[in-house]
Amino acid sequence: MARTFSGPRLRAARHAAGLTAEQVADAVGRSPWAVWRWERGVAQPGIGTADQLADVVGVSLPDLLADDRSAVA
């Protein structure tokens, strides 16, 4: 099964790291609006940005991936 970026997993990792969407956005050079869109599954970050997001929230990139059925909340 294909794996895609999971917004809910990003949100959970961000909360666990104690970070705001604004802090994550600043760290990856994007707007907080972009982070909120990714977390809600409205948009998907590119692979490079997804890797940066994983670093910022302190998880591995595979931790932010889910099979297609569970990628969107």
N, CA, C and O atoms as CSV, one atom per row, in Angstrom:
chain,resi,resn,atom,element,x,y,z
A,1,MET,N,N,0.837,-1.176,0.000
A,1,MET,CA,C,0.000,0.000,0.000
A,1,MET,C,C,0.886,1.245,0.000
A,1,MET,O,O,1.918,1.286,0.671
A,2,ALA,N,N,0.481,2.233,-0.742
A,2,ALA,CA,C,1.220,3.483,-0.819
A,2,ALA,C,C,1.138,4.225,0.511
A,2,ALA,O,O,0.154,4.125,1.243
A,3,ARG,N,N,2.179,4.954,0.794
A,3,ARG,CA,C,2.198,5.771,2.009
A,3,ARG,C,C,2.245,7.233,1.599
A,3,ARG,O,O,2.930,7.599,0.644
A,4,THR,N,N,1.518,8.057,2.321
A,4,THR,CA,C,1.485,9.481,2.045
A,4,THR,C,C,1.680,10.257,3.336
A,4,THR,O,O,1.590,9.709,4.435
A,5,PHE,N,N,1.944,11.527,3.179
A,5,PHE,CA,C,2.130,12.407,4.332
A,5,PHE,C,C,0.845,12.462,5.142
A,5,PHE,O,O,-0.246,12.574,4.583
A,6,SER,N,N,0.976,12.383,6.466
A,6,SER,CA,C,-0.184,12.398,7.361
A,6,SER,C,C,-0.219,13.693,8.168
A,6,SER,O,O,0.619,13.917,9.042
A,7,GLY,N,N,-1.186,14.527,7.866
A,7,GLY,CA,C,-1.369,15.760,8.625
A,7,GLY,C,C,-1.635,15.517,10.098
A,7,GLY,O,O,-1.034,16.188,10.938
A,8,PRO,N,N,-2.515,14.581,10.447
A,8,PRO,CA,C,-2.753,14.311,11.865
A,8,PRO,C,C,-1.488,13.864,12.602
A,8,PRO,O,O,-1.300,14.197,13.772
A,9,ARG,N,N,-0.638,13.123,11.929
A,9,ARG,CA,C,0.617,12.711,12.572
A,9,ARG,C,C,1.533,13.915,12.784
A,9,ARG,O,O,2.209,14.009,13.809
A,10,LEU,N,N,1.555,14.832,11.821
A,10,LEU,CA,C,2.336,16.063,12.007
A,10,LEU,C,C,1.797,16.840,13.199
A,10,LEU,O,O,2.565,17.281,14.054
A,11,ARG,N,N,0.491,17.009,13.260
A,11,ARG,CA,C,-0.124,17.756,14.364
A,11,ARG,C,C,0.222,17.118,15.701
A,11,ARG,O,O,0.593,17.818,16.643
A,12,ALA,N,N,0.105,15.793,15.796
A,12,ALA,CA,C,0.401,15.087,17.046
A,12,ALA,C,C,1.868,15.254,17.432
A,12,ALA,O,O,2.182,15.478,18.600
A,13,ALA,N,N,2.767,15.145,16.448
A,13,ALA,CA,C,4.195,15.290,16.732
A,13,ALA,C,C,4.520,16.726,17.139
A,13,ALA,O,O,5.345,16.952,18.024
A,14,ARG,N,N,3.873,17.690,16.497
A,14,ARG,CA,C,4.101,19.094,16.842
A,14,ARG,C,C,3.652,19.364,18.270
A,14,ARG,O,O,4.361,20.016,19.037
A,15,HIS,N,N,2.486,18.867,18.623
A,15,HIS,CA,C,1.981,19.052,19.992
A,15,HIS,C,C,2.896,18.360,21.001
A,15,HIS,O,O,3.198,18.923,22.053
A,16,ALA,N,N,3.334,17.147,20.685
A,16,ALA,CA,C,4.224,16.411,21.588
A,16,ALA,C,C,5.543,17.151,21.797
A,16,ALA,O,O,6.143,17.084,22.870
A,17,ALA,N,N,5.987,17.862,20.747
A,17,ALA,CA,C,7.235,18.622,20.843
A,17,ALA,C,C,7.024,19.972,21.528
A,17,ALA,O,O,7.989,20.684,21.807
A,18,GLY,N,N,5.769,20.326,21.799
A,18,GLY,CA,C,5.481,21.594,22.458
A,18,GLY,C,C,5.668,22.800,21.553
A,18,GLY,O,O,5.991,23.892,22.020
A,19,LEU,N,N,5.464,22.599,20.260
A,19,LEU,CA,C,5.673,23.674,19.291
A,19,LEU,C,C,4.350,24.202,18.760
A,19,LEU,O,O,3.369,23.467,18.647
A,20,THR,N,N,4.342,25.494,18.437
A,20,THR,CA,C,3.179,26.080,17.783
A,20,THR,C,C,3.342,25.928,16.273
A,20,THR,O,O,4.438,25.667,15.779
A,21,ALA,N,N,2.249,26.092,15.558
A,21,ALA,CA,C,2.312,26.061,14.095
A,21,ALA,C,C,3.230,27.171,13.595
A,21,ALA,O,O,3.940,26.994,12.605
A,22,GLU,N,N,3.217,28.309,14.274
A,22,GLU,CA,C,4.078,29.424,13.878
A,22,GLU,C,C,5.552,29.064,14.016
A,22,GLU,O,O,6.355,29.409,13.149
A,23,GLN,N,N,5.912,28.383,15.082
A,23,GLN,CA,C,7.308,27.976,15.286
A,23,GLN,C,C,7.753,26.992,14.215
A,23,GLN,O,O,8.858,27.105,13.683
A,24,VAL,N,N,6.905,26.040,13.902
A,24,VAL,CA,C,7.235,25.063,12.864
A,24,VAL,C,C,7.363,25.767,11.521
A,24,VAL,O,O,8.296,25.504,10.761
A,25,ALA,N,N,6.431,26.654,11.233
A,25,ALA,CA,C,6.468,27.394,9.967
A,25,ALA,C,C,7.764,28.186,9.833
A,25,ALA,O,O,8.405,28.154,8.782
A,26,ASP,N,N,8.147,28.887,10.878
A,26,ASP,CA,C,9.394,29.657,10.849
A,26,ASP,C,C,10.598,28.752,10.586
A,26,ASP,O,O,11.502,29.111,9.832
A,27,ALA,N,N,10.598,27.579,11.213
A,27,ALA,CA,C,11.733,26.662,11.092
A,27,ALA,C,C,11.891,26.098,9.678
A,27,ALA,O,O,13.002,25.777,9.255
A,28,VAL,N,N,10.782,25.980,8.952
A,28,VAL,CA,C,10.858,25.424,7.590
A,28,VAL,C,C,10.695,26.492,6.511
A,28,VAL,O,O,10.652,26.178,5.322
A,29,GLY,N,N,10.605,27.752,6.929
A,29,GLY,CA,C,10.516,28.836,5.966
A,29,GLY,C,C,9.192,28.927,5.236
A,29,GLY,O,O,9.147,29.331,4.074
A,30,ARG,N,N,8.131,28.560,5.898
A,30,ARG,CA,C,6.788,28.614,5.315
A,30,ARG,C,C,5.880,29.414,6.232
A,30,ARG,O,O,6.301,29.841,7.308
A,31,SER,N,N,4.653,29.617,5.820
A,31,SER,CA,C,3.705,30.361,6.635
A,31,SER,C,C,2.972,29.410,7.592
A,31,SER,O,O,2.871,28.212,7.329
A,32,PRO,N,N,2.469,29.950,8.692
A,32,PRO,CA,C,1.646,29.117,9.575
A,32,PRO,C,C,0.437,28.554,8.830
A,32,PRO,O,O,-0.003,27.441,9.118
A,33,TRP,N,N,-0.094,29.301,7.887
A,33,TRP,CA,C,-1.222,28.836,7.089
A,33,TRP,C,C,-0.864,27.533,6.369
A,33,TRP,O,O,-1.687,26.621,6.293
A,34,ALA,N,N,0.361,27.443,5.841
A,34,ALA,CA,C,0.797,26.218,5.163
A,34,ALA,C,C,0.814,25.046,6.138
A,34,ALA,O,O,0.371,23.947,5.803
A,35,VAL,N,N,1.320,25.279,7.333
A,35,VAL,CA,C,1.364,24.205,8.343
A,35,VAL,C,C,-0.050,23.748,8.671
A,35,VAL,O,O,-0.303,22.544,8.736
A,36,TRP,N,N,-0.967,24.666,8.877
A,36,TRP,CA,C,-2.355,24.290,9.191
A,36,TRP,C,C,-2.977,23.503,8.044
A,36,TRP,O,O,-3.720,22.549,8.275
A,37,ARG,N,N,-2.676,23.895,6.809
A,37,ARG,CA,C,-3.227,23.170,5.657
A,37,ARG,C,C,-2.666,21.745,5.594
A,37,ARG,O,O,-3.400,20.801,5.301
A,38,TRP,N,N,-1.383,21.591,5.865
A,38,TRP,CA,C,-0.791,20.251,5.883
A,38,TRP,C,C,-1.418,19.404,6.977
A,38,TRP,O,O,-1.756,18.241,6.757
A,39,GLU,N,N,-1.573,19.993,8.161
A,39,GLU,CA,C,-2.129,19.236,9.282
A,39,GLU,C,C,-3.571,18.790,9.025
A,39,GLU,O,O,-3.997,17.749,9.525
A,40,ARG,N,N,-4.300,19.552,8.271
A,40,ARG,CA,C,-5.697,19.219,7.986
A,40,ARG,C,C,-5.860,18.384,6.717
A,40,ARG,O,O,-6.973,17.997,6.360
A,41,GLY,N,N,-4.754,18.112,6.045
A,41,GLY,CA,C,-4.807,17.285,4.852
A,41,GLY,C,C,-5.316,18.007,3.621
A,41,GLY,O,O,-5.653,17.367,2.625
A,42,VAL,N,N,-5.378,19.327,3.673
A,42,VAL,CA,C,-5.833,20.123,2.541
A,42,VAL,C,C,-4.734,20.216,1.483
A,42,VAL,O,O,-5.014,20.336,0.291
A,43,ALA,N,N,-3.488,20.160,1.933
A,43,ALA,CA,C,-2.329,20.243,1.043
A,43,ALA,C,C,-1.277,19.260,1.530
A,43,ALA,O,O,-1.301,18.826,2.682
A,44,GLN,N,N,-0.367,18.919,0.654
A,44,GLN,CA,C,0.736,18.007,0.975
A,44,GLN,C,C,2.061,18.747,0.790
A,44,GLN,O,O,2.256,19.396,-0.238
A,45,PRO,N,N,2.973,18.666,1.756
A,45,PRO,CA,C,4.283,19.273,1.556
A,45,PRO,C,C,5.107,18.431,0.588
A,45,PRO,O,O,4.877,17.230,0.447
A,46,GLY,N,N,6.055,19.060,-0.067
A,46,GLY,CA,C,7.006,18.311,-0.877
A,46,GLY,C,C,7.881,17.449,0.008
A,46,GLY,O,O,7.918,17.648,1.223
A,47,ILE,N,N,8.580,16.502,-0.574
A,47,ILE,CA,C,9.390,15.568,0.212
A,47,ILE,C,C,10.475,16.280,1.020
A,47,ILE,O,O,10.742,15.910,2.163
A,48,GLY,N,N,11.099,17.301,0.429
A,48,GLY,CA,C,12.127,18.052,1.163
A,48,GLY,C,C,11.549,18.762,2.370
A,48,GLY,O,O,12.145,18.755,3.447
A,49,THR,N,N,10.393,19.373,2.192
A,49,THR,CA,C,9.736,20.064,3.296
A,49,THR,C,C,9.256,19.063,4.342
A,49,THR,O,O,9.368,19.318,5.541
A,50,ALA,N,N,8.728,17.938,3.904
A,50,ALA,CA,C,8.287,16.909,4.845
A,50,ALA,C,C,9.454,16.427,5.701
A,50,ALA,O,O,9.292,16.193,6.898
A,51,ASP,N,N,10.630,16.278,5.092
A,51,ASP,CA,C,11.820,15.873,5.837
A,51,ASP,C,C,12.203,16.944,6.853
A,51,ASP,O,O,12.570,16.626,7.985
A,52,GLN,N,N,12.120,18.209,6.452
A,52,GLN,CA,C,12.404,19.312,7.380
A,52,GLN,C,C,11.396,19.310,8.536
A,52,GLN,O,O,11.773,19.495,9.693
A,53,LEU,N,N,10.135,19.104,8.219
A,53,LEU,CA,C,9.106,19.067,9.254
A,53,LEU,C,C,9.404,17.978,10.279
A,53,LEU,O,O,9.273,18.196,11.483
A,54,ALA,N,N,9.801,16.816,9.797
A,54,ALA,CA,C,10.132,15.716,10.704
A,54,ALA,C,C,11.271,16.122,11.640
A,54,ALA,O,O,11.208,15.868,12.843
A,55,ASP,N,N,12.305,16.748,11.091
A,55,ASP,CA,C,13.428,17.195,11.915
A,55,ASP,C,C,12.974,18.191,12.976
A,55,ASP,O,O,13.362,18.092,14.140
A,56,VAL,N,N,12.152,19.146,12.565
A,56,VAL,CA,C,11.712,20.198,13.477
A,56,VAL,C,C,10.899,19.636,14.643
A,56,VAL,O,O,11.073,20.064,15.784
A,57,VAL,N,N,10.021,18.689,14.362
A,57,VAL,CA,C,9.173,18.137,15.432
A,57,VAL,C,C,9.822,16.950,16.136
A,57,VAL,O,O,9.243,16.393,17.069
A,58,GLY,N,N,11.010,16.559,15.702
A,58,GLY,CA,C,11.782,15.540,16.416
A,58,GLY,C,C,11.375,14.105,16.164
A,58,GLY,O,O,11.475,13.262,17.055
A,59,VAL,N,N,10.913,13.820,14.950
A,59,VAL,CA,C,10.567,12.451,14.588
A,59,VAL,C,C,11.256,12.113,13.272
A,59,VAL,O,O,11.838,12.986,12.628
A,60,SER,N,N,11.190,10.846,12.875
A,60,SER,CA,C,11.735,10.469,11.576
A,60,SER,C,C,10.662,10.696,10.517
A,60,SER,O,O,9.472,10.725,10.829
A,61,LEU,N,N,11.078,10.855,9.282
A,61,LEU,CA,C,10.118,11.068,8.200
A,61,LEU,C,C,9.080,9.943,8.128
A,61,LEU,O,O,7.897,10.241,7.962
A,62,PRO,N,N,9.461,8.674,8.243
A,62,PRO,CA,C,8.436,7.620,8.207
A,62,PRO,C,C,7.358,7.766,9.288
A,62,PRO,O,O,6.237,7.287,9.117
A,63,ASP,N,N,7.699,8.429,10.396
A,63,ASP,CA,C,6.700,8.654,11.447
A,63,ASP,C,C,5.603,9.608,10.999
A,63,ASP,O,O,4.527,9.639,11.597
A,64,LEU,N,N,5.863,10.387,9.953
A,64,LEU,CA,C,4.867,11.333,9.444
A,64,LEU,C,C,4.121,10.784,8.227
A,64,LEU,O,O,3.372,11.509,7.572
A,65,LEU,N,N,4.328,9.508,7.929
A,65,LEU,CA,C,3.663,8.885,6.788
A,65,LEU,C,C,2.635,7.880,7.277
A,65,LEU,O,O,2.779,7.282,8.343
A,66,ALA,N,N,1.595,7.708,6.475
A,66,ALA,CA,C,0.548,6.732,6.783
A,66,ALA,C,C,0.083,6.113,5.488
A,66,ALA,O,O,0.290,6.679,4.414
A,67,ASP,N,N,-0.553,4.942,5.579
A,67,ASP,CA,C,-1.097,4.380,4.347
A,67,ASP,C,C,-2.214,5.299,3.871
A,67,ASP,O,O,-2.750,6.077,4.660
A,68,ASP,N,N,-2.567,5.222,2.613
A,68,ASP,CA,C,-3.521,6.135,1.994
A,68,ASP,C,C,-4.831,6.277,2.764
A,68,ASP,O,O,-5.400,7.368,2.809
A,69,ARG,N,N,-5.313,5.213,3.358
A,69,ARG,CA,C,-6.612,5.257,4.046
A,69,ARG,C,C,-6.584,6.066,5.315
A,69,ARG,O,O,-7.617,6.597,5.721
A,70,SER,N,N,-5.414,6.182,5.972
A,70,SER,CA,C,-5.371,6.908,7.260
A,70,SER,C,C,-4.577,8.207,7.170
A,70,SER,O,O,-4.306,8.821,8.202
A,71,ALA,N,N,-4.203,8.636,5.993
A,71,ALA,CA,C,-3.387,9.846,5.859
A,71,ALA,C,C,-4.158,11.116,6.174
A,71,ALA,O,O,-3.567,12.100,6.618
A,72,VAL,N,N,-5.452,11.112,5.956
A,72,VAL,CA,C,-6.262,12.308,6.180
A,72,VAL,C,C,-7.204,12.036,7.344
A,72,VAL,O,O,-7.791,10.959,7.446
A,73,ALA,N,N,-7.340,13.019,8.212
A,73,ALA,CA,C,-8.189,12.843,9.400
A,73,ALA,C,C,-9.641,12.694,9.023
A,73,ALA,O,O,-10.493,12.537,9.898
